[in-house]
Amino acid sequence: MSLKELMKIPMPEKYLKSLTHAGYKIIGKYGAYEPCHYFKTALRERIMCYKYWFFGIKTHRCIQWSPVVECNQACLFCWRVHRADLNLPPFKLENPELIDWDEPEVLVEQVIDEYFKLLKSLDPRHNPKIDKEMWEDAMRGPDHLATSLIGEPLMYPRIDDLMQIGKNKGMTTFIVTNGTMPHVLERMHTLPHQLYISVVGPDFKAWAAITRPLWDARSQWESLIKTLELLPSLNVRKVFRITAVRGYNLIHPEKYAKLVEMSEPDFVEVKGYSWVGRSKERLPKHSQPTMEDVREFAYYLSELTGYEIIDEVPRARVVLLWNERTPLELRPRDVKGAKR
């Protein structure tokens, strides 16, 4: 079989079955959709995701997805299934121009279709636990595209087209990236409304131990630094995101502070790791920090960076730091009776 033919083969069957068994809906040949835990808590009890409290994103109208499930890292704290968990060989992004990528319009239509299929299965006429008013509001259609579910979304070569399509449909758009593809961010004709950069180590040693790059660890770290240096020039809201894992990266706040100074984000988010999913096979339970751990580390960062601690959501063990300039809300927080 030629290289060109090989590059047109979708993800391995064993990997595909594992994802679908875990509840993922496969989008196109390489993408996936799965609503987060808070999607259903919002529909049942009006318990909203912390992004609602921080930025006004309506949890019950959010699509959590990714156009590509593959990644160039195998982070210890990631709750998603990794190829290595299934004894599959690691993915390598070689000859991306030969991959038979899905069209962005097709991907967006498919993921919106899955969103409505899920909602219809939760019709309050048959599910008395579902809040009828919230469900009806969600049935108006998704208004947020969170490209953050799994994998490294910047591997998808038309990620900027996806953002443009989402914006054209009236959705706010977020991307969460590990920051190792600065060349993609530089060339994007349409950036998301908000860009999250995961910075999960204050230096190369700590970062590499927790992210476990699948290839060229030193080169990936250098690319992350390039991304942080690039951020001030990008016309987009930027979040410096630390997934805090006790015993691994709640260290050297002064080094994180220097990275924050370099990247000039609008926000710094310290989010406690959750001991769930596949990560339970890689980390002990005590790696999950307490809310007090998260608060304490956020306080150190605030003192070192001058960013203000503006909000927190204890249920999610997350604290938000703010540059005191950027408007907080992307949408109004107008859900009646919303709960943290």
Buried (B, 14 or more C-beta within 10 A) or exposed (E): EEEEEEBEEBBBEEBBEBBEEBEBBBBBBBBBBBBBEBBBBBBBBBBBBBBBBBBBBBBBBBBBBBBBBBBBBBBBBBBBBBBEBEEBEBBEBEEEEBBEBBEBEEBBBBBBEBBEEBBEEBEBEEEEEBBEEBBEBBBEBBBBBBBBBBBBBBBBBBBBBBBBBBBEBEBBBBBBBBBBBBEBBEEBEBBBBBBBBBBBBBBBEBBBBBBBBBEEBEEBBBBBBBBBBBBEEBEBBBBBBBBBBBEBBBBBBEBBBBBBEBBBBBBBBBBBBBBEBBBBEBBEEEBBBEBEBBBBBBBBBBEBBEBEBBBBBBBBBBBBBBBEEEEBEBBEBEBEEBEB
